[in-house]
Amino acid sequence: MDDVFVYALAEGYMVVVNAANNAKDTRWLQAHAAGYDVELRNVSAETYMLALQGPAALAILQPLAEADLAALPRFGCTETTVLGVPSVVGRTGYTGEDGFELYFAAAQAEAIWDGLLAAGVPHGLLPCGLAARDSLRFEACYPLYGHELGPDRDPVAAGLRWAVAWEKGPFIGREALLKVRLEGPAHRLVGIEMVERGIAREGYPILHAGEVCGAVTSGMPSPTLGRSLALGYVPAALAEAGTSLGIEIHGRVRDAVVVKRPFNSRDG
């Protein structure tokens, strides 16, 4: 349905969805809430999110926050204040770098934005657009809904078996996923590097032995690594690193090869 954050707070859970899926996800949650003692509230319109990402994130944010952020584990969250504003602070680092996601009242967005930029001057903090955000998650090979994830893709094929709590009892889709896990997925998500000059963009056909076998889900020249890289689904038999592929770019097939993921990792 989506790739989401779920934060456990003192008085309930905060589910952070992709903006484009807000209405769809809300309808899905409401449809499955029947029979449970739960109240669902969509607070998107009154809530703002800013993400402070990068190796200097802790040094910039800690002086502005009341909580001990160094003690906050990866994927953890805390309810604290930032620049005196009540906030939920997550440490998800969804760009592949260490970082924090800040959630607070929308009316305080300008004050938090200006305060962060001012505090970050000594560290070289700069505003970041969606293209830069996308290149970072791409280099870390983090899947994104609408690209590597979607209603026609399962987490086994996407390489996300680790994210499925197989032994925690029943959940929607468990039996179907167990079948895929036991039999193996027909296709797998792979990393691809261009051997010939060219940029593999989203939607470009992937070929093997002259036959189309998949399509690029994300692709760009890597700003950090200086290589032309891509992600895409191919038949499971072609998913091994070193497998030769072709990418059709403007009517011409250019050589490429399957490479290991992630392309780049802050953990080395």
N, C-alpha and C positions, 0 to 999 in steps of 0.2 A: 504493500500500500504506500509506503513512504520510508525514508530513513529519518528517524527522529531522535531527539534527546529526551530522556525521562528522568527528571530530577525528583528525588524524595525530599520533601520539605517538612517542616514541623507540623503543618496542618493539611497535608495532602501531597499530591503529586503534580508537578508541572511538566506538561508534555509540550515540547518545542518542535513544531512541524515546519516543513518547507512552506514558504509563503504561498507558492502556487497551488499547494495542496490543502490549504487551510479549510476551505468549505468542504472538500471531499473527506478529509480526515475527521472533521467535526461530525459530519453525517454518519460516518462509519462508527465512531465511538458512541454516538447516541443510539444507533441501531442495535449495538451490542450491550448497552447498559441495562436493558430491561431485565428485571429479576435480581439486580444487584443494589445494595444500599450505597449508592454513589450519586453525587451531584456533579454535573458537568457544567463548567462555565468557560466560554471562549472570551479571554481577556486580551486578545490580540490588539484591538483598537486602542486600548489604554496602556499598552506595554511597549517599551522600546528595547531594542537589543543593540549593543555595540560589542565588537570582538576585538580584543587587544592581543595580537599574535606576534610571536617572534622571540628570539633568545633573551631580549631585554624586558620582556613583558612583566616578569615578577619585580624587577628593580624599579620599573615605572609605577606599577600599580600599588605595591605594598605601602608606600608612604601615604597613599590616598585612602586606604581601606582600614577599617577597624580590626578585622579578623587577621589571624596569622596565616597568610596565604601560602607561605613556604611549607606549612604543614598540610596543606590541602593536596590529597593525592590526585593523580591523573584520573579523569572521569568522575571526580568528586565535585561537590558543590557546598556552598555555605550561604547562609543568610546574614548579611552584614550591612555596613554603610560604605559608600564610596563617595568621597567629597561631601560627606554628611547626608547623602541621599540613601534611603533604604534600598537595598539591592540584593538580588540573588547573583552570586558569582560562581560560575562553573569553570572547571579546568579541563576542558575537553580537547582543546588544541586541534580543531577540525581541519586546519590547514596543513597538518603534518609537523608544525612547529609547536613548541610549548606555547601556551597562551590561555587567555581567560575570556569567557563570554559573560557580559554584564546585562542583567535584566532589571529594569526600573520603570518608574512612572514616565509615560511619554512626555509629560510636561517638563521633565528635567533633562531632556535629551541634549539641548543646546549647552546647558551648563556642564554636563558630564563630558561632552565632546570637547568643548573649549578647555576644560580642566585637564583632560588627558593629554591633549596636544601640547599644552603649556608645560606639563610635568615631563613630557617626553623629549623636549628640545635637547637636553644634554645627551640623550641616547640616540638621537637621529630619527625619532618617531615621525612617520609620515602617514597621511591618509591613504587608504588602499581601496581600489575599485574592485568590482567583481571579476574582471579579467585576471588581475594579479592573484586574487583569492583562488580562482579556478586553477591557475598554473601551479600554485603551491599544493593544492590537494591532489592534482594530477600527478605531480612528481612523486608524491608519497603513495600514489596508487590508491587513494581513498575513493571508493565508488560514490557516484552521485545519482540521485533519483532522476529519471528522465534520460539518463545516459547509460551507466552500467547497471542500474536498478530499474525495475518497472514491473507491471503486473504480469509480464510474460517471462520474468526471470526469477529463479529461485536462489536462495542463499548458498546452496551447495555449488551450483554452477559459477556463482560469483566469487567463490573462495572465502565465504563467510560462515563456514561450518562452526567456527569457534564462537560465533555470536548467537548460536541457537542453544537454548537450555534444554537439551534433549531429555534429560532425566528428571526434570522438574514437574512432571505430570502433564495432563492434557492441555493443549492449546490449539487454537484454530490453525488448521493446516498440518498438524503434526504427522498424521498418517501419510499424507502425500509426500512430505519431506523425508520421512523415514524410508519410503520406497525409493526416492531419488538417491538417498545416501547409500542404501544397500546395493542398488543396481548400478550406481554411478551416473552422473549427468551426461546427456548426449553432447552438450557443448560446455566449454569452460572459458572463463575470462582469462586472457593472456596479455602480457606486455609485448609490445612490438617495437623494434628499432628499424628505421629506414637504412638500408644498405646503399641504395642509390639516392641521389639528391631528390628531395621532394618532401612535401608535408602531407601527412595522412590526416585528413580532416574527418569530423564526425559524418557518418553515413557513407564514406567511400567503401567500395567493395573490397573484401579480402579474398585473395585467390590462392589456390594450391594446385600445382600441376595443371594450370590453365583453367581450372574450374572455380567459380565463385563458391566460397565456403563460409562466408560470414561478412560482417560489416564493422567498420570502426565505430566505437562508441564515444571516444574522446581522443583528440590528437593535436599536437602542436610542437613547435620547436621548444625544447626545454631551456628556459632562461638560465637555470642554475648549472645544468650539465652540458649545454651547448650541443645537444644531439636532437635529432628529429624522432619523436617517440609517439606511441599511440597505445590505446587499449581497445580490445575488441573480443568478441566471442568467435571461437572456432570449434570444429568438432573435437571431442576429447582426445582422439588419436593424434591430433596435431598440436597438442598443448605443451609438449616438451620443449624446454629451452634448446635453441639451436635449429629448430624446424624452419625450413625455408618457406617463405610466403611471398606473395605479391600484393601490392596495393594499387588499385586502378585510380590514377590521378589524371583527370582531364582526358580520358580516353586512352591513356598509355599505362601499361602495367610496369611498376617499378619494384625492384627487389627489396625485400625486407626479411627480418628474421625474428623469431620468438625469443624474448629475453626474460630473465628473472624479474619478478616484482619484489619490493617496490623499486622504482628507478632511483629514488633518493630517500634517505632516512636520517632523521636527526640523531637516531641511536646508532648510526654507522651501518 
